[in-house]
């Protein structure tokens, strides 16, 4: 694509709405990506490792996410593109590295909504008795529809829904704090596993198997940079948004991990499908438990809604660059990537019909950990190979920080195998199929040869469009 006019025509049909989100909305997006993980899922890590073992696993994953977020903050300020991790990896490792990183993120973001909508369906069926697949279809249709209305409207709806979920967590914490007893954290009997003790009743293997559950407290926060092209001031807003979201999520993680098991016992929380509700009802706050049960649905909806946003921006960026079919990056009059919202949504709905929510979510975690390793490696390579790159925000600790994220993400990847070898194997097969598509076809159909060329094309097209509209 060497004709400048063709470049403008092509990119004019693939424009997002600039200046829509400040750092507060971006932080809200980061929280909404993750908030459902506070309501359920993480607690099964206690069943795998005991409270102490899970606390170790969750701490390691918190360090992994925090160091990764600091690395992403630097790269998102330097490379403010809608592809997020894919864009960073493309600049650091070329087209193949960029695509493989984008593919890993896409596996995470395409599968996670399918898993979450299954959990939403179970909750709705319990509350209203409505059939699961019908609920899946309604939620996909309604929330993709809201996204099609425009990014500003979608982000504001996300903030409201996330606010309800956060209220539920804070109300639960206030209700349980008086019942906290540290002895309840260690009410699981030690096994004969290596390293087992009253603190880690299932030993070191339990800690390893609990790593994926520790990730559920933070999974998908890395998606904030996908909104970079719609931020008011990407170099300032994206780093503030993603770091702010991570700090907030650390607080909510500490609240649920300590207070729930401390109030009613690790054994009960590790076995519960709805840990906040279980803790409240067993501690005597049944009315609040019922309210939180309903608001827990808001948490699931918030994550479902926001991850749809995330996959659409990733598919948009990969398609615009030619990695995926170019029709997927066409945007509407409202500057919304219509087909990037609809096509993965249809595929996600089909996947949700399997009803295998736990397996699908575990597969999403495999995709996530692969992408984390590649994104952390991208930060290291950019620091070494492109020291002259303008960096409005710099990661504290530099490549030491991203090196920690890289090491822990590889350990977390093996943790999924320890918990569910099927999910590990299925995801690697999916990843291999996606890689074959690139090496067999799309690498020969890229719009730009390098990330820098693509960004220059975008900047020129935006300048031309602004001049035409002036």
Secondary structure, 3 states (H helix, E strand, C coil): CCCHHHHHHHHHCCCCCCCCECHHHHHHHHHHHHCHHHHCCCCHHHHHHHHHHHHHHHHHHHHHHHHHHHHHHHHHHHCCCCCCHHHHHHHHHHHHHHHHHHHHHHHHHHHHHHHHHHHHHHHHHHHHCCCHHHHHHHHHHHHHHHHHCCHHHHHHHHHHHHHHHHHHHHHHHHHHHHHCCHHHHHCCCCCCCCCCCCCCCCHHHHHHHHHHHHHCCCCCHHHHHHHHHHECCHHHHHHHHHHHHHHHHHHHHHHHHHHHHHHHCHHHHHHCCCHHHHHHHHCCCHHHHHHHHHHHHHHHHHHHHHHHHHHHHHHHHHHHCCCCCHHHHCECCCCCEHHHHHHHHHHHHHHHCCCCHHHHHHHHHHHHHHHHHHHHHHHHHHHHHCCCCCCCCCCCCCHHHHHHHHHHHHHHHHHHHHHCHHHHHHHHHHHHHHHHHHHHCHHHCCCCCCHHHHHHHHHHHHHHHHHHHC
